Amino acid sequence: MTTGRAVPVALAGLALAVGVAIGLVDSSPGWDSTGITAVSLFTAAAIFAGAARDRPWLWALLVGLPTPILDVVRTGNGGSVLALGFAVIGAAVGWAVRRAG
């Protein structure tokens, strides 16, 4: 028997795993495709926020925060903090679309 919290916790773990995967790819040597990273963050955050139906800020942070953290740790470059904005916008769009539908 599962509780109502099991799905959001599992979804949060998956969102964090996706965010870490995007961050690892983005901070890997030789990766220079900011557009793909931005679209990935936007899309993933939109999907998770839409699936969860609430707290879009949480899904934006879970998906978007690993990218700048990994980039700062690996390269010392803080420029990828701007990537968090794509996750925030994606989560807001996903949440709004789900609420409208």
C-alpha positions in Angstrom: 0.0 0.0 0.0 1.4 3.4 -0.9 0.7 6.7 0.6 -0.1 10.0 -1.2 3.4 11.2 -0.4 5.1 8.3 -2.1 4.5 9.6 -5.6 5.7 13.2 -5.0 8.8 11.9 -3.2 9.6 9.5 -6.0 8.9 12.2 -8.5 11.3 14.6 -6.6 14.0 11.9 -6.7 13.6 11.5 -10.4 13.6 15.2 -11.0 16.8 15.6 -9.0 18.4 12.7 -11.0 17.4 14.3 -14.3 18.8 17.6 -13.0 22.1 16.0 -12.0 22.3 14.2 -15.4 21.8 17.5 -17.3 24.3 19.2 -15.0 26.9 16.5 -15.6 26.6 16.7 -19.3 26.7 20.5 -19.3 29.8 20.6 -17.2 31.7 17.8 -19.0 34.8 18.7 -21.0 34.1 19.5 -24.6 30.4 20.2 -24.1 29.6 23.5 -25.7 25.9 23.5 -26.5 24.2 25.9 -24.2 21.0 25.8 -26.3 20.6 22.0 -25.7 21.2 22.5 -22.0 18.7 25.3 -21.8 16.0 23.4 -23.7 16.6 20.3 -21.6 16.2 22.3 -18.3 13.1 24.0 -19.6 11.5 20.8 -20.8 12.3 18.7 -17.8 11.1 21.3 -15.3 7.9 21.8 -17.3 7.2 18.1 -17.3 7.8 17.6 -13.6 5.9 20.7 -12.6 3.0 19.7 -14.8 3.0 16.1 -13.4 3.2 17.3 -9.8 0.5 20.0 -10.2 1.9 22.1 -7.4 5.0 23.9 -6.1 6.6 24.8 -9.5 9.5 26.5 -7.6 10.4 23.1 -6.1 10.6 21.4 -9.5 12.6 24.3 -10.9 15.1 24.0 -8.1 15.4 20.2 -8.3 15.9 20.2 -12.0 17.8 23.5 -12.5 20.1 23.8 -9.5 22.4 20.9 -10.1 23.7 22.5 -13.3 25.2 25.7 -11.8 26.4 23.8 -8.7 28.3 21.2 -10.8 29.6 23.9 -13.1 31.0 26.0 -10.2 32.5 22.9 -8.5 34.1 21.5 -11.7 35.2 24.7 -13.5 34.9 27.6 -11.0 32.7 29.4 -13.6 29.4 30.8 -12.2 28.0 31.8 -15.6 25.7 28.8 -15.6 23.6 30.3 -12.8 21.6 31.8 -15.7 20.6 28.3 -16.7 18.4 28.2 -13.6 16.2 30.8 -15.2 15.2 28.3 -18.0 14.2 25.8 -15.3 12.1 28.4 -13.5 10.3 29.4 -16.7 9.8 25.8 -17.7 8.3 24.9 -14.3 6.0 27.9 -14.4 4.8 27.0 -17.9 4.3 23.3 -17.0 2.4 24.3 -13.9 0.2 26.8 -15.7 -0.6 24.4 -18.5 -1.6 21.7 -16.1 -3.8 24.1 -14.1 -5.5 25.4 -17.2 -6.3 22.0 -18.5 
